[in-house]
Amino acid sequence: MSDFAKTTAQTHKAIASQLRLYRLGRGLTQNQLTEQVGASKSFIGKCEQQERRIIVGEFFRTCTALKVNPIEFIKRIVAGEATPLCDVSLTDKQVTLRLNEANLKQDFKANTDSIGERTGTYLKAVRKAQGLTMVKVAKKIATVYSFVGKIEGYERRLDIAELVHYCIAMDKDASVVLGDVLELVNTNAITKT
């Protein structure tokens, strides 16, 4: 297992644990949360048991269903803070960071794929703005450069833990990148043709 895979596995474990804490804090069963997210019936259970990666669009939708700010969620993960839901407040500003209603009314898969495409496009712009080639980013995360190309072209779905470490490799704060992606998503309701 590569260093990138090991570090993302550790981050994924922390995200799964935090997701469970927030779900329990809202008094929801796994099935209730899965229904609110709009995913297949075992989605939340598999995420919490780390049997399934949580891709970026799914992460946004899950945070919205939990009424938890996704940017704050990731800030706490990066800082290594496991926080019960009672310690998480949603200010008006934080509420506006959640996915808008038009996005939530859309089909789960189409919506999460569209968010993934926008994430890939945004990461490409960030990489170029940082003056990094795909090869340089790939070296920093100890993988082949085609991995970077597949992420940017959305030929490969990027999970939220990988996004955190991908951002670190580009010397970017993952919570800032997530905020920018979320702003792009909220600017126009995503539609998949």
C-alpha positions in Angstrom: 0.0 0.0 0.0 1.4 3.4 -1.0 1.9 6.2 1.5 -1.0 8.1 -0.2 -3.3 5.1 0.3 -2.2 4.7 3.9 -2.8 8.3 4.8 -6.1 8.5 3.0 -7.2 5.3 4.8 -6.5 7.0 8.1 -8.4 10.1 7.1 -11.3 8.0 5.8 -11.5 6.3 9.2 -11.7 9.7 11.0 -14.3 10.9 8.5 -16.4 7.7 9.1 -16.2 8.1 12.8 -17.2 11.8 12.7 -20.0 11.0 10.3 -21.4 8.4 12.9 -21.0 11.0 15.7 -23.0 13.5 13.8 -25.7 11.0 12.7 -26.2 9.9 16.3 -26.2 13.5 17.4 -29.2 14.1 15.1 -30.9 11.0 16.5 -31.0 9.4 13.1 -30.7 5.7 12.2 -28.4 4.8 9.3 -31.5 4.0 7.2 -33.1 7.4 8.0 -30.0 9.3 7.0 -29.6 7.3 3.8 -33.1 8.1 2.9 -32.6 11.8 3.5 -29.4 11.7 1.4 -31.2 9.9 -1.4 -28.8 7.1 -1.8 -29.2 3.3 -1.9 -30.3 1.7 1.3 -26.9 0.5 2.7 -25.0 3.7 1.8 -24.5 5.2 5.3 -23.9 1.8 6.9 -21.1 1.1 4.4 -19.6 4.5 4.8 -19.6 4.3 8.6 -18.0 0.8 8.4 -15.4 2.1 5.9 -16.6 -0.5 3.4 -17.2 2.3 0.9 -15.4 5.5 -0.1 -17.4 8.7 0.3 -16.9 10.8 -2.9 -17.0 14.6 -2.7 -20.6 15.0 -4.0 -21.9 12.3 -1.6 -20.0 14.1 1.2 -21.8 17.4 0.5 -25.2 15.7 0.3 -24.6 13.8 3.6 -23.5 17.0 5.4 -26.6 18.8 4.1 -28.9 16.0 5.3 -27.1 16.2 8.7 -27.3 20.0 8.7 -23.6 20.1 9.3 -21.2 22.5 7.5 -19.0 20.4 5.2 -16.1 22.9 5.5 -16.2 22.9 9.3 -16.4 19.1 9.2 -13.2 18.8 7.1 -11.4 21.5 9.2 -12.0 19.3 12.3 -10.8 16.2 10.5 -7.6 17.9 9.4 -7.1 19.3 12.9 -7.7 15.8 14.4 -10.7 16.9 16.4 -13.5 14.4 16.9 -16.4 16.6 17.9 -19.9 15.7 19.1 -22.7 17.4 17.2 -23.7 19.5 20.3 -20.4 21.3 19.8 -21.1 22.2 16.2 -23.1 25.4 15.6 -24.6 26.4 12.4 -24.5 30.2 11.9 -26.4 31.9 9.1 -23.2 32.1 7.1 -22.5 28.4 7.6 -26.1 27.5 6.6 -25.5 29.3 3.2 -22.6 27.0 2.5 -24.8 23.9 2.3 -26.1 22.6 -1.0 -29.1 24.6 -2.2 -32.5 23.0 -2.5 -32.3 22.7 -6.3 -29.3 20.4 -6.0 -30.9 18.2 -3.4 -34.0 17.6 -5.5 -31.8 16.1 -8.2 -31.0 12.4 -8.7 -28.3 11.3 -6.2 -25.9 9.7 -8.8 -26.3 12.5 -11.4 -25.9 15.2 -8.8 -22.8 13.6 -7.1 -21.2 12.9 -10.5 -21.7 16.6 -11.6 -20.2 17.8 -8.3 -17.2 15.4 -9.0 -16.8 16.9 -12.5 -16.7 20.4 -11.1 -14.3 19.3 -8.4 -11.9 17.8 -11.0 -12.1 20.9 -13.2 -11.4 23.1 -10.1 -8.5 21.0 -9.0 -6.9 21.3 -12.4 -7.2 25.1 -12.2 -5.7 25.1 -8.7 -2.8 22.9 -9.9 -2.1 25.2 -12.9 -2.3 28.3 -10.7 0.2 26.7 -8.3 2.5 26.2 -11.3 2.4 22.4 -10.8 2.4 19.8 -13.6 0.4 16.6 -13.2 3.8 14.8 -12.9 4.8 17.0 -9.9 1.5 16.4 -8.1 1.7 12.7 -8.8 5.2 12.6 -7.3 4.0 14.4 -4.2 1.3 11.8 -3.6 3.5 8.9 -4.8 1.3 7.8 -7.7 1.4 7.8 -11.4 0.6 11.0 -13.2 -2.3 9.4 -15.1 -4.1 9.3 -11.7 -4.0 13.1 -11.6 -5.3 13.3 -15.2 -8.1 10.9 -14.4 -9.1 13.0 -11.3 -9.1 16.2 -13.3 -11.0 14.7 -16.2 -13.4 12.9 -13.8 -12.5 9.5 -15.2 -11.9 8.5 -11.6 -14.1 9.5 -8.6 -12.2 11.3 -5.9 -13.2 10.5 -2.4 -13.2 13.1 0.4 -10.2 11.7 2.2 -8.2 11.6 -1.0 -9.2 15.2 -1.7 -7.8 16.3 1.7 -4.4 14.8 0.9 -4.5 15.8 -2.8 -4.9 19.4 -1.5 -2.0 19.0 0.9 0.2 17.9 -2.0 -0.7 21.1 -3.8 -0.1 23.2 -0.6 -3.7 24.2 -0.4 -6.1 24.1 2.5 -8.7 21.4 1.8 -11.4 23.3 3.6 -10.8 26.3 1.4 -10.9 24.2 -1.7 -14.1 22.5 -0.6 -15.6 26.0 0.1 -14.7 27.1 -3.4 -16.2 24.0 -5.0 -19.3 24.4 -2.9 -19.6 28.0 -4.0 -19.4 26.8 -7.6 -22.1 24.2 -7.0 -24.4 26.7 -5.3 -23.9 29.4 -7.9 -25.9 27.4 -10.4 -28.0 24.3 -9.6 -26.2 21.4 -11.3 -28.0 19.6 -14.0 -26.7 16.5 -15.8 -27.7 16.2 -19.5 
